[in-house]
Amino acid sequence: MDVSSEEAQTVASGLFNWYQFELNDRNNLKSEPPEPLPESVELKRLLRQLAVA
């Protein structure tokens, strides 16, 4: 997905909400995704940006 798309903004908003309000609830955490996530240049770039923040 294009990082400037509305879909990307929705995903980012959901992640921020999860981080700020739901991370303390251990029941919401899972050890592994149900299936391997595809590698993407956009995801790697986002993870690098989050690591710096």
TIMI-338622 format. One record per atom (N, C-alpha, C): x, y, z; residue in one letter. Coordinates in steps of 0.1 Angstrom, whole numbers, padded with zeros to 4 digits, always signed. Layout:
XYZa/...
This chain:
+0008-0012+0000m/+0000+0000+0000m/+0009+0012+0000m/+0004+0023-0006d/+0012+0035-0006d/+0011+0042+0007d/+0022+0046+0013v/+0023+0051+0026v/+0015+0064+0028v/+0012+0071+0017s/+0004+0083+0018s/-0011+0081+0015s/-0015+0068+0014s/-0029+0065+0011s/-0037+0066+0023s/-0050+0067+0021e/-0060+0067+0033e/-0059+0054+0040e/-0057+0043+0033e/-0056+0030+0039e/-0044+0029+0049e/-0033+0035+0045a/-0021+0035+0053a/-0023+0044+0065a/-0030+0055+0064q/-0033+0064+0075q/-0042+0056+0085q/-0051+0048+0080t/-0060+0041+0089t/-0052+0030+0097t/-0043+0024+0090v/-0034+0014+0097v/-0026+0021+0107v/-0019+0032+0104a/-0011+0039+0113a/-0019+0044+0125a/-0031+0049+0123s/-0039+0053+0134s/-0042+0042+0143s/-0046+0030+0138g/-0049+0019+0146g/-0037+0014+0154g/-0025+0015+0148l/-0013+0011+0155l/-0010+0020+0167l/-0011+0033+0164f/-0009+0043+0175f/-0019+0041+0186f/-0032+0038+0183n/-0042+0036+0193n/-0039+0024+0201n/-0035+0013+0194w/-0031+0001+0201w/-0019+0003+0210w/-0009+0010+0206y/+0003+0013+0214y/-0001+0022+0226y/-0009+0032+0224q/-0012+0041+0235q/-0022+0035+0245q/-0032+0028+0241f/-0043+0024+0250f/-0044+0009+0253f/-0039+0001+0244e/-0042-0014+0246e/-0029-0022+0249e/-0018-0016+0248l/-0005-0024+0250l/-0004-0029+0264l/-0010-0023+0274n/-0009-0028+0287n/-0017-0040+0290n/-0027-0043+0281d/-0035-0055+0283d/-0028-0067+0276d/-0022-0075+0284r/-0015-0087+0279r/-0023-0096+0271r/-0036-0096+0273n/-0045-0104+0265n/-0046-0100+0250n/-0042-0088+0247n/-0042-0083+0233n/-0029-0086+0226n/-0019-0091+0233l/-0006-0094+0227l/-0006-0109+0223l/+0000-0111+0211k/+0002-0125+0206k/+0017-0127+0204k/+0022-0139+0206s/+0036-0141+0204s/+0040-0142+0189s/+0032-0147+0181e/+0035-0149+0167e/+0023-0146+0158e/+0026-0140+0146p/+0014-0138+0137p/+0010-0152+0132p/-0003-0153+0128p/-0008-0166+0124p/-0001-0172+0112p/+0004-0163+0104e/+0012-0168+0092e/+0023-0158+0090e/+0034-0161+0083p/+0044-0152+0080p/+0040-0140+0073p/+0045-0128+0077l/+0041-0116+0070l/+0050-0114+0058l/+0044-0108+0047p/+0053-0106+0035p/+0062-0095+0038p/+0074-0096+0032e/+0084-0085+0033e/+0080-0074+0023e/+0082-0062+0028s/+0079-0051+0019s/+0089-0039+0022s/+0092-0032+0012v/+0101-0020+0013v/+0095-0010+0022v/+0082-0008+0020e/+0075+0002+0028e/+0075-0001+0043e/+0072-0014+0046l/+0072-0018+0060l/+0086-0017+0067l/+0096-0021+0059k/+0110-0019+0065k/+0113-0005+0067k/+0109+0004+0058r/+0111+0018+0060r/+0104+0024+0072r/+0091+0020+0074l/+0083+0024+0085l/+0090+0019+0098l/+0094+0007+0099l/+0100+0001+0111l/+0113+0009+0114l/+0121+0013+0104r/+0133+0021+0106r/+0129+0034+0112r/+0119+0041+0107q/+0114+0054+0112q/+0110+0052+0126q/+0102+0042+0129l/+0098+0040+0143l/+0109+0037+0153l/+0120+0030+0148a/+0131+0028+0157a/+0138+0041+0161a/+0138+0050+0152v/+0145+0063+0154v/+0137+0072+0163v/+0124+0071+0162a/+0115+0080+0170a/+0116+0078+0185a/
